[in-house]
Amino acid sequence: MPGLTRDRREGVADIGGAKISLVDTAGLEEARAGTIADRMRRQTEKAIADCDLVLFVVDARAGVTPTDTAFSRVVREAGKPVILIANKAEGRKGNDGFFEAFSLGFGAPIAISAEHGEGIGDLLVDLAAALGLKLASRERSAGKRGSPKDADEPAEVPADARAKPIRVAIVGRPNAGKSTLVNALLGEERMITGPEPGLTRDSVASDIEFKGHAIRLFDTAGLRRKARITETAEKLSASDAVRAIRFAEVVVLLIDPDSAFEKQDLTIGDMVTEEGRALVIAINKWDLVTDKQKRLRELKQTVAQSLAQVPNVAVVTISARAEKGLDQLMSSVVKAYEIWNRRVPTPQLNRWLEGAVSRHAPPAAAGRRIKIRYVTQPSTRPPTFVAFCQRAEALPKSYLKYLTNSLRDTFDLPGVPIRFSLRKGDNPYAKG
């Protein structure tokens, strides 16, 4: 389907031991000023202006089109070195287009099939030569590919979480202003924006720094109700957005104050907490709200009632277009991340348990008391606690909720999911 890619997507490849930043761009199209295609074209021209090398890709099966010829002039005027690539060249159908590509004036094209991996070794050799890199002999002889690592695909959580950027997904319904917010945080027009809903299709990663904290932002497609999603492109975009939530560490749920906390907003909030991610709620377009104090009270009350599983979640008012409230938003993101990673020492946990049980003892079941013997925190991200008792199945959920709320208040764990479970048995560390 033509036109799927809209924003610039960056990834990193290891070529000959050197890290190469690759920028995938939208297809170049001639279009009227102000249209989506025109905004896509400007993003591509910005990528050309910023790069060290252009990989000019033509469709060998379609041959050289008038659009290819027009934009070969755009690339030539940029004055950047160019490698001409004839993609989809597998089989005989690509022969004619391959030879037509010579007419663009960029020298001999490299015939490849990106889908099947053919010709990638030859491309690597030319790419390394154009950038002044040296390939290892085995890579040259075998045509070994680099190791592409998509910057948009978060890796597994490292042992030292502080050494890696905080992964923050910006999510919400279509037209909430997610791309405008990312552009404001980046300080440049990195994402295509406009009044049309559904402009963003891919989850695009961008890196920023805030007060010494490295942060990787993921701009995502707007999420509508499943019943309303019919086009294949939107299904792919929604799947990509959900995946971004699952790989994020902090999720910013962006809300439009005119239609705040409709069913889809709450569905997204539930999804974030079910995945165990830290949550920050940002009310966008706040500069357009008239009675701000009254509206903020109403919104906070709605949050408290509708997202009761994460009490005291941070609610920040911003204006992405006017670039107001951004520092407060990012401070809330960093704080939520720190709480999400917080670990409570075991002795403190068990002193808390003793006090919580003495204030409100577990109810008896079938005339027998239930004794909770020990509690520990096996993991963070989100904070996860396990208590040991003999008849775990008999303890009512209401008492487990009491313990969770008491734990949250005692150790200051607002706005993040807490996982608290019971296990049958004695204290496993008693004999140690």
GIJOJO-V557179 format. One record per run of one state. SS is the DSSP state (A for helix, B for strand, O for the rest). FROM is the first residue (numbers start at 1). TO is the last residue. If there is no record, write none. Layout:
((SS;FROM;TO) (SS;FROM;TO))
This chain:
((O;1;8) (B;9;15) (O;16;17) (B;18;24) (O;25;35) (A;36;50) (O;51;52) (B;53;59) (O;60;65) (A;66;78) (O;79;80) (B;81;87) (O;88;91) (A;92;104) (O;105;109) (B;110;111) (O;112;112) (B;113;113) (O;114;117) (B;118;118) (O;119;119) (A;120;131) (O;132;136) (A;137;142) (O;143;148) (B;149;149) (O;150;160) (A;161;163) (O;164;165) (B;166;172) (O;173;177) (A;178;186) (O;187;203) (B;204;210) (O;211;212) (B;213;219) (O;220;225) (A;226;228) (O;229;231) (A;232;247) (O;248;249) (B;250;256) (A;257;259) (O;260;262) (A;263;274) (O;275;277) (B;278;284) (O;285;285) (A;286;288) (O;289;291) (A;292;306) (O;307;307) (A;308;310) (O;311;313) (B;314;317) (O;318;318) (B;319;319) (O;320;323) (B;324;324) (O;325;325) (A;326;340) (O;341;345) (A;346;359) (O;360;364) (B;365;365) (O;366;367) (B;368;368) (O;369;371) (B;372;379) (O;380;383) (B;384;389) (O;390;391) (A;392;394) (O;395;396) (A;397;410) (O;411;418) (B;419;424) (O;425;432))
